[in-house]
Amino acid sequence: MLQLKNIVKSYGVPGTSSHHIVLDGLSFQIGNGEKVAVIGPSGSGKTTFLNMAGALDIPDKGKILFEGILLAGYTKNEMAEFRNKQLGFIFQMHHLLPQLTLLENVLLPLLPSGKNRQKENLEWAEHLLQASGIWKQRNQKPSELSGGECQRTAVVRSLVNKPRLILADEPTGALDEENAGKISELLLNLNAENNSSLIVVTHSQPLASHMDKLYTLQGGKLIAG
């Protein structure tokens, strides 16, 4: 499904002390329905790797392909449509819109689908909210929710489009053990039911243990095992 080939990504000005190579010839691939965990110390480049996998950032060198198609060839509009329909992002920061209710935030990614699937979309969103334990809070705004509730809302929002590939950056990091378990179960169920692929950056050993493969990001490359 997704291939990253010899990705190099650096920050700062080359030739100066500010220059820092984060990803150094990194290669990676994931197939349909596979689930992968990536671990590594803070500053090792895990979020940069996810940004590359989700085409949120551009590599200095290397290629990113989705089902054999080079993403660098997409126009800006094609890339936006690709991200909306194919990818589900779970960020460390929830990025909820403060003026919208929890339910309205969750439904935002579905707006481009129009009215044809409105009933089906609403039913699926309601199912996810119930499964993640935040159904009762659906009419509240982010300022009225706890940090954990906002994070669970962000997770549900990322899943509402039934994405082909889910990219999760510490999805359970802000949650207590019980709610972390609910979110982990939700991600694993979607992976199984919809054959969605899953890449998770995590420090959670229980979540990582459910993945098919485990990689450590070290020295700008992914090391299996």
C-alpha positions as CSV (number, residue, x, y, z in Angstrom):
1,M,0.0,0.0,0.0
2,L,2.5,2.6,1.2
3,Q,6.2,2.8,0.4
4,L,8.8,5.2,1.6
5,K,12.1,4.8,-0.4
6,N,15.4,6.2,0.8
7,I,13.8,9.2,2.6
8,V,16.2,12.0,3.7
9,K,14.8,14.8,5.8
10,S,16.8,17.5,7.6
11,Y,16.1,20.8,9.3
12,G,18.2,24.0,9.5
13,V,20.7,25.5,7.1
14,P,23.2,23.0,5.5
15,G,26.8,23.7,6.4
16,T,25.9,25.4,9.7
17,S,25.5,24.2,13.3
18,S,21.7,24.5,12.9
19,H,21.6,21.7,10.3
20,H,20.2,18.4,11.7
21,I,19.5,15.3,9.6
22,V,16.4,13.6,11.1
23,L,15.7,10.8,8.6
24,D,18.7,9.5,6.8
25,G,17.9,7.1,3.9
26,L,14.9,5.7,5.7
27,S,12.9,3.0,3.8
28,F,9.6,1.5,4.9
29,Q,6.5,-0.3,3.5
30,I,3.2,-1.5,4.8
31,G,0.6,-3.6,3.1
32,N,-3.2,-3.7,3.2
33,G,-4.5,-4.5,6.7
34,E,-1.1,-4.6,8.3
35,K,-0.5,-2.9,11.7
36,V,2.9,-1.6,12.7
37,A,4.3,0.1,15.8
38,V,7.2,2.5,15.8
39,I,9.1,3.3,19.0
40,G,12.2,5.4,19.8
41,P,13.4,8.1,22.2
42,S,12.1,11.7,22.0
43,G,13.8,13.6,19.2
44,S,14.5,10.5,17.1
45,G,12.2,11.6,14.3
46,K,9.1,9.6,14.9
47,T,6.7,12.4,14.2
48,T,8.7,13.5,11.1
49,F,8.4,9.9,9.9
50,L,4.6,10.0,10.3
51,N,4.4,13.4,8.5
52,M,6.3,11.8,5.6
53,A,4.0,8.8,5.6
54,G,1.0,11.1,5.5
55,A,2.4,13.4,2.9
56,L,2.2,16.3,5.4
57,D,5.8,17.2,4.7
58,I,8.2,16.9,1.7
59,P,11.4,14.9,1.9
60,D,14.7,16.4,0.8
61,K,15.4,13.2,-1.1
62,G,13.5,10.0,-1.7
63,K,10.1,8.8,-2.9
64,I,6.7,8.2,-1.3
65,L,4.3,6.0,-3.1
66,F,0.7,5.0,-2.3
67,E,-0.4,1.9,-4.2
68,G,2.4,2.5,-6.7
69,I,1.5,6.1,-7.4
70,L,4.1,8.8,-6.6
71,L,2.6,11.3,-4.3
72,A,4.9,14.1,-5.5
73,G,2.9,14.1,-8.7
74,Y,-0.3,15.1,-7.1
75,T,-1.6,18.7,-7.4
76,K,-2.5,20.6,-4.2
77,N,-6.2,19.7,-4.6
78,E,-5.5,16.1,-5.4
79,M,-3.4,15.8,-2.3
80,A,-6.1,17.3,-0.1
81,E,-8.6,14.8,-1.5
82,F,-6.2,12.0,-1.1
83,R,-5.6,12.8,2.6
84,N,-9.3,13.2,3.3
85,K,-10.4,9.9,1.6
86,Q,-7.5,7.6,2.3
87,L,-5.8,8.7,5.5
88,G,-6.8,9.1,9.1
89,F,-4.5,11.3,11.3
90,I,-4.3,11.1,15.0
91,F,-2.0,13.9,16.3
92,Q,-0.6,14.3,19.8
93,M,-2.5,17.6,20.0
94,H,-6.2,17.2,19.4
95,H,-6.7,20.3,17.1
96,L,-10.4,20.5,17.8
97,L,-12.3,23.6,16.7
98,P,-13.4,25.4,19.9
99,Q,-16.6,26.8,18.4
100,L,-18.0,23.4,17.4
101,T,-19.5,20.7,19.6
102,L,-17.8,17.3,20.0
103,L,-20.1,15.7,17.4
104,E,-19.7,18.6,15.0
105,N,-15.9,18.2,15.2
106,V,-16.2,14.5,14.5
107,L,-18.4,15.1,11.5
108,L,-16.1,17.7,9.9
109,P,-14.1,15.2,7.6
110,L,-17.4,13.9,6.2
111,L,-18.5,17.3,4.8
112,P,-17.0,16.7,1.3
113,S,-19.1,13.5,0.9
114,G,-22.3,15.6,0.7
115,K,-25.8,14.5,1.5
116,N,-25.8,11.1,-0.3
117,R,-24.4,9.2,2.7
118,Q,-25.6,11.6,5.5
119,K,-27.6,9.0,7.5
120,E,-25.0,6.3,7.1
121,N,-22.2,8.7,8.1
122,L,-24.1,9.9,11.2
123,E,-24.8,6.4,12.3
124,W,-21.1,5.4,12.0
125,A,-20.0,8.6,13.9
126,E,-22.5,7.7,16.7
127,H,-21.2,4.2,16.8
128,L,-17.6,5.4,17.2
129,L,-18.5,7.9,19.9
130,Q,-20.3,5.2,21.9
131,A,-17.4,2.8,21.5
132,S,-14.9,5.3,22.8
133,G,-17.0,6.3,25.8
134,I,-17.8,9.9,24.9
135,W,-21.4,9.7,23.6
136,K,-22.8,11.6,26.5
137,Q,-20.5,14.5,25.9
138,R,-21.4,14.8,22.1
139,N,-23.1,18.2,22.5
140,Q,-20.4,19.8,24.6
141,K,-17.6,22.1,23.2
142,P,-13.9,21.3,23.7
143,S,-13.6,23.9,26.5
144,E,-16.1,21.9,28.5
145,L,-14.2,18.6,28.1
146,S,-11.2,17.1,29.8
147,G,-7.9,16.7,27.9
148,G,-8.6,12.9,27.7
149,E,-12.1,13.5,26.3
150,C,-10.7,15.9,23.7
151,Q,-8.0,13.3,22.7
152,R,-10.7,10.6,22.3
153,T,-12.7,13.0,20.2
154,A,-9.7,13.5,17.9
155,V,-9.3,9.8,17.6
156,V,-12.9,9.3,16.6
157,R,-12.7,12.2,14.1
158,S,-9.7,10.5,12.4
159,L,-11.7,7.2,12.0
160,V,-15.0,8.6,10.8
161,N,-14.1,8.4,7.1
162,K,-13.1,4.7,7.4
163,P,-9.6,5.5,6.2
164,R,-7.4,3.0,4.3
165,L,-4.4,4.0,6.4
166,I,-4.4,5.3,9.9
167,L,-1.4,7.3,11.2
168,A,-1.4,7.6,15.0
169,D,1.1,9.7,17.0
170,E,0.8,8.6,20.6
171,P,-3.0,8.0,20.4
172,T,-3.2,6.9,24.0
173,G,-0.6,9.1,25.5
174,A,-3.0,11.5,27.3
175,L,-5.4,8.8,28.5
176,D,-5.7,6.8,31.7
177,E,-5.4,3.0,31.5
178,E,-9.1,2.3,31.0
179,N,-9.7,4.8,28.2
180,A,-6.4,3.9,26.6
181,G,-7.7,0.4,26.4
182,K,-10.9,1.6,24.7
183,I,-9.0,3.6,22.1
184,S,-6.6,0.7,21.4
185,E,-9.6,-1.7,21.0
186,L,-11.3,0.8,18.6
187,L,-8.2,1.1,16.4
188,L,-7.7,-2.7,16.3
189,N,-11.3,-3.4,15.5
190,L,-11.3,-0.9,12.6
191,N,-8.1,-2.5,11.4
192,A,-9.7,-5.9,11.4
193,E,-13.2,-5.0,10.2
194,N,-12.2,-2.6,7.4
195,N,-8.8,-4.1,6.5
196,S,-7.4,-0.6,7.3
197,S,-3.6,-0.4,7.7
198,L,-2.3,1.1,10.9
199,I,1.0,2.9,11.8
200,V,1.3,3.8,15.5
201,V,4.0,5.8,17.1
202,T,3.7,4.8,20.8
203,H,5.4,4.4,24.2
204,S,2.6,2.0,25.2
205,Q,3.8,-1.6,25.4
206,P,0.3,-3.0,25.6
207,L,-0.7,-1.3,22.3
208,A,2.6,-2.1,20.6
209,S,2.2,-5.8,21.6
210,H,-0.9,-6.0,19.4
211,M,0.9,-4.9,16.2
212,D,2.1,-7.3,13.5
213,K,5.6,-5.6,13.3
214,L,7.6,-3.4,15.6
215,Y,10.3,-0.9,14.5
216,T,12.7,1.3,16.4
217,L,13.6,4.6,14.8
218,Q,17.4,5.0,15.4
219,G,20.0,7.0,13.5
220,G,17.4,8.2,11.0
221,K,16.4,4.7,10.0
222,L,13.8,2.1,11.0
223,I,15.2,-1.0,12.6
224,A,12.9,-4.1,12.7
225,G,12.4,-5.9,16.0
